[in-house]
Amino acid sequence: MKLDTVRYTATLPMVYIDELKTLAKDRKIPSVNHVINEALDEYMKNMKAAQYEALMKAAGRDDAFLARTVGCSEDFRFIDSEVSGEW
């Protein structure tokens, strides 16, 4: 998926930039920018996963949510058993 981009100035440790430039020069990575984008993508995925996990933990303590979930499961038990072949 291609995302819209914007130029943004950030302060990074020089040692990281030097190492990344060397890796790019040696063609071990496509570019410094590429690695920074990949790192941010991974970071955002981890943050979203952590947020989702926190929401699910909270939902697991919500009696109304649990009642709705069990109710849905009961509503579809017969249909599920037809598909899986279990009765």
N, C-alpha and C positions, 0 to 999 in steps of 0.2 A: 504494500500500500504506500503510495507516494503522499507524503504530507507537505502542506505548505511550509515554507521556511522563512526565517527572519534572521537578520544579522543581530547578534547579541554579544556584547563584550563580557567576558568572565575572567576572573583572576584564578589562575591555576598554578600549582607549584612548578617552578622552572625545571626541576629534575624530571617530572613526568613528561613535560613537553620535549625536553632534550631526548629522553628515551624513545618517545613516540616518533620524533623526527628521524632518529637513527633507524628505527624499525621500518619506517616508510622509505627511507633512502635505500635500505637493504632489501626492499620489496617484500618484507615480512608481513606488512599490513598495507591496505590500499592507500590510507592517508591518516593524518592526525585527526582530521574532522570526522572521518568514518568511524574511528575507534571511539571518539567522544560521543557520537550519536548512538553507537551500539551500546555503550556503557549507560547512557541516559535511558535508552529503551529498556534495558534490563532492569535498571533501577525502578522505572515507572511500573513495569510488570510486577516486580516484587512488592512495591508499595500498594498496588491495587489488590494483589493477592492477600496481603496482610489486612487491608481494609475489609475485604470480603470475608476473611476468616473471622475477624472481630464481629462483623454483622451476623454471621451464622452462629457464633457462640452466644451472642445476645438473643438471637431468635430461639436458640435451644433452651433459653430460660424464660421464654414468653409463652405463658399457658395458652393464650388465644391462638398464637401461631401454631403451636403444637397440636391443638385441637383441630384447626383447619387442615393441617397436614395429615393427621390421622384420618379425618373425615374423607379427604380426597382419596387416600389410599384405600379406604373401605369402599368408596364409590366405584373404584376401578378394579377391585379385586377379581370380580367375575370375568371382566374383559381380559385382564392380564392372564388369568388362568387359561382362557381359551387360546390365547396366542402362544403361551408356553407349553400347553398340553397338560397342565396340572389342574386337578380339581380339588 
